[in-house]
Amino acid sequence: MASDGIAIGGFMGTGKSTVGRRLADWLQLPFVDTDAVLEERHGPIAAQIAAGEPAFRERERALVAELCDGEARVVATGGGMWADPGSRARLRAAYRTAVLTAPLEVLRARVGAGEGRPLWAQAGRLLADRAAAYADADAIVDASTAPELVAGEVLARLGFRRTVPVALGDRSYRVILDPGGLDGLGEAVAARRAIVVTDSTVAPLWADAAEASLRGAGAEVARIVFPAGEIHKDLATWQRVVDELLELRADRGTPVIALGGGVVGDLAGFAAATVMRGLPLVQVPTTLLAMVDSSVGGKTAVNHRRGKNLVGAFHQPSLVFAPMGTLSTLPDRERRSGLGEVVKTALLGDAELLDRLEADADRLRDGDPGALAPVVARCVAIKAGIVAQDERENGLRAVLNLGHTVGHGLEAALGYEGLLHGEAVALGLVAEARWAVRSGHCADPALPDRLLRLLARLGLPSAPPAFPAGAALEAMRLDKKAAGGNLSMPVPVRAGVAAVVRVQASALPELLAELG
Ligand SMILES: NC(=O)c1ccc[n+]([C@@H]2O[C@H](COP(=O)([O-])OP(=O)(O)OC[C@H]3O[C@@H](n4cnc5c(N)ncnc54)[C@H](O)[C@@H]3O)[C@@H](O)[C@H]2O)c1
């Protein structure tokens, strides 16, 4: 019976060790590189082969026997190990297996002159001789692309996706966190017709892959593209998308596939909510912010000149498919902005997650998929749990607006230009925590500085650019949470716990002053 580990085979230069390390990170399993073990025990591989290849292969076989002990781990095998029928059969019985492949010219560019690889001189012949062996695995994966995409593809092909349920009675759905790209989308959506709605930045990067997958699963597909950017999340763009949906004769059997960040999710979601009183919606988030927050929970909206998200509807998706491999093209600043919402989620819902963010801050800042994956899964589970208890924000769900009272004020005052959404939220978290300590709502006086340090390590700003305070206050007053001169605002009570409190509108200047 195969364990929950993975053994990777493939030729020299296919990236078995690099990909293997990423897989081990994602799965939180130990990593073993068989060549590294044999070098440690018996000296350089080149010297071992020079001294006699049969003896070296015998050592490889002995090591395989050691590694087939039922323990789960990720094993990157030496190039020739997979060609040995006995070793391969053992590994196939003990592990889920993947072989990485790439055209010889790609391998040549990676391996160069083949220093330290005595068999590289015969690469062409060896590849031909081993062709049958390299076709014998649970998954054969093209390794010509970036290691994180290759690792994602291996995980997806071997069935290592994570699924988080959102329990909402007859509106329940799944959030599928796919470590790869969009290959699995079509099968998950399983529709005969679908309309992909995306923006002008995401379209050239990922729309073809999404559509190929949908078509591969038998769907007829159309595409609607609108210009990227928060300033286009408005009624005029909504109108255009609605017109196109109607021209394409979308009906209740045609899911709208919202492919992109939070702007696409909110706008395409609102179009889906309103056309024909509700088309099915599939959220396919391609930013970190959209994966951890906006794609889950059914809030859809566009901005109005009077404020952000003022025109919208609750419209739950029938599926969220989060292709984590698409984060590979996301600009660094956008990814770090998403970490602002991650910190928010930890602060309001999980003290242990906050500890983990501190421990892994450097890897998260650098976008290491192995560090991101468990964090994204945890954030989705926290949000799903809150939404399941209070779908329409009659109470508890309002805690998800932590950091947003000040954050939205800042964004509006800056005309949605100087700061990204997650950056504004991050600044809002610190200001609101300081205010909560000062006003006696938060019992942990060290919390604001702790947040500030974490956000700085994650690459988020610690102070806003110059902004007109009057405009920020005006936007905060007009915030949809304002009721009868009072504001309902979530504040941190301690790490991992938030509560909604009533705030006098007259306290807003103090709150804003906490931005420092
Ligand atoms: N509905 C909710 O519950 C909810 C929650 C939080 C935020 N939001 C909304 O989400 C929006 C912010 O979302 P966002 O930060 O994802 O912004 P966004 O959608 O504008 O995406 C940021 C930028 O990255 C680009 N992009 C997206 N995916 C990419 C990829 N894989 N590679 C390269 N570029 C890519 C986009 O085209 C855009 O230019 C705001 O409008 C906010 O109000 C909604």
The ligand as an SDF file (V2000), in Angstrom:
LIG
                    3D

 44 48  0  0  0  0  0  0  0  0999 V2000
  -15.8960   40.2920   -1.6310 N   0  0  0  0  0  0  0  0  0  0  0  0
  -15.1490   40.2770   -0.5620 C   0  0  0  0  0  0  0  0  0  0  0  0
  -15.4630   39.6320    0.4310 O   0  0  0  0  0  0  0  0  0  0  0  0
  -13.8470   41.0450   -0.5700 C   0  0  0  0  0  0  0  0  0  0  0  0
  -12.9250   40.8580    0.4630 C   0  0  0  0  0  0  0  0  0  0  0  0
  -11.7000   41.5290    0.3820 C   0  0  0  0  0  0  0  0  0  0  0  0
  -11.4210   42.3470   -0.6990 C   0  0  0  0  0  0  0  0  0  0  0  0
  -12.3460   42.5170   -1.6780 N   0  0  0  0  0  0  0  0  0  0  0  0
  -12.0680   43.3690   -2.8360 C   0  0  0  0  0  0  0  0  0  0  0  0
  -10.9750   42.7960   -3.5500 O   0  0  0  0  0  0  0  0  0  0  0  0
  -10.3390   43.8300   -4.3030 C   0  0  0  0  0  0  0  0  0  0  0  0
   -8.8420   43.6810   -4.1830 C   0  0  0  0  0  0  0  0  0  0  0  0
   -8.4750   42.4420   -4.7040 O   0  0  0  0  0  0  0  0  0  0  0  0
   -7.0160   42.1740   -5.3160 P   0  0  0  0  0  0  0  0  0  0  0  0
   -6.0010   42.6700   -4.3840 O   0  0  0  0  0  0  0  0  0  0  0  0
   -7.0040   40.7530   -5.7220 O   0  0  0  0  0  0  0  0  0  0  0  0
   -6.9770   43.1910   -6.5490 O   0  0  0  0  0  0  0  0  0  0  0  0
   -7.0870   43.0430   -8.1330 P   0  0  0  0  0  0  0  0  0  0  0  0
   -8.1660   42.1390   -8.5300 O   0  0  0  0  0  0  0  0  0  0  0  0
   -7.1120   44.4190   -8.6560 O   0  0  0  0  0  0  0  0  0  0  0  0
   -5.6900   42.3620   -8.5140 O   0  0  0  0  0  0  0  0  0  0  0  0
   -4.4990   43.0830   -8.3700 C   0  0  0  0  0  0  0  0  0  0  0  0
   -3.7340   43.1890   -9.7090 C   0  0  0  0  0  0  0  0  0  0  0  0
   -3.1170   41.9380   -9.9900 O   0  0  0  0  0  0  0  0  0  0  0  0
   -3.4770   41.4940  -11.2880 C   0  0  0  0  0  0  0  0  0  0  0  0
   -3.4740   40.0350  -11.2280 N   0  0  0  0  0  0  0  0  0  0  0  0
   -4.4130   39.2200  -10.7020 C   0  0  0  0  0  0  0  0  0  0  0  0
   -3.9780   37.9420  -10.7120 N   0  0  0  0  0  0  0  0  0  0  0  0
   -2.7510   37.9500  -11.2700 C   0  0  0  0  0  0  0  0  0  0  0  0
   -1.7820   36.9400  -11.5500 C   0  0  0  0  0  0  0  0  0  0  0  0
   -1.9700   35.6690  -11.1850 N   0  0  0  0  0  0  0  0  0  0  0  0
   -0.6270   37.3070  -12.1500 N   0  0  0  0  0  0  0  0  0  0  0  0
   -0.3930   38.6150  -12.4670 C   0  0  0  0  0  0  0  0  0  0  0  0
   -1.2460   39.6130  -12.2130 N   0  0  0  0  0  0  0  0  0  0  0  0
   -2.4200   39.2810  -11.6170 C   0  0  0  0  0  0  0  0  0  0  0  0
   -4.8060   42.1440  -11.5520 C   0  0  0  0  0  0  0  0  0  0  0  0
   -5.0500   42.2640  -12.9310 O   0  0  0  0  0  0  0  0  0  0  0  0
   -4.6230   43.5020  -10.8960 C   0  0  0  0  0  0  0  0  0  0  0  0
   -3.9240   44.3580  -11.7620 O   0  0  0  0  0  0  0  0  0  0  0  0
  -10.8630   45.1390   -3.7760 C   0  0  0  0  0  0  0  0  0  0  0  0
  -11.7590   45.6780   -4.7000 O   0  0  0  0  0  0  0  0  0  0  0  0
  -11.6070   44.7500   -2.5000 C   0  0  0  0  0  0  0  0  0  0  0  0
  -12.6860   45.5990   -2.2150 O   0  0  0  0  0  0  0  0  0  0  0  0
  -13.5370   41.8780   -1.6340 C   0  0  0  0  0  0  0  0  0  0  0  0
  1  2  1  0
  2  3  2  0
  2  4  1  0
  4  5  1  0
  4 44  2  0
  5  6  2  0
  6  7  1  0
  7  8  2  0
  8  9  1  0
  8 44  1  0
  9 10  1  0
  9 42  1  0
 10 11  1  0
 11 12  1  0
 11 40  1  0
 12 13  1  0
 13 14  1  0
 14 15  2  0
 14 16  1  0
 14 17  1  0
 17 18  1  0
 18 19  2  0
 18 20  1  0
 18 21  1  0
 21 22  1  0
 22 23  1  0
 23 24  1  0
 23 38  1  0
 24 25  1  0
 25 26  1  0
 25 36  1  0
 26 27  1  0
 26 35  1  0
 27 28  2  0
 28 29  1  0
 29 30  1  0
 29 35  2  0
 30 31  1  0
 30 32  2  0
 32 33  1  0
 33 34  2  0
 34 35  1  0
 36 37  1  0
 36 38  1  0
 38 39  1  0
 40 41  1  0
 40 42  1  0
 42 43  1  0
M  CHG  2   8   1  16  -1
M  END
$$$$
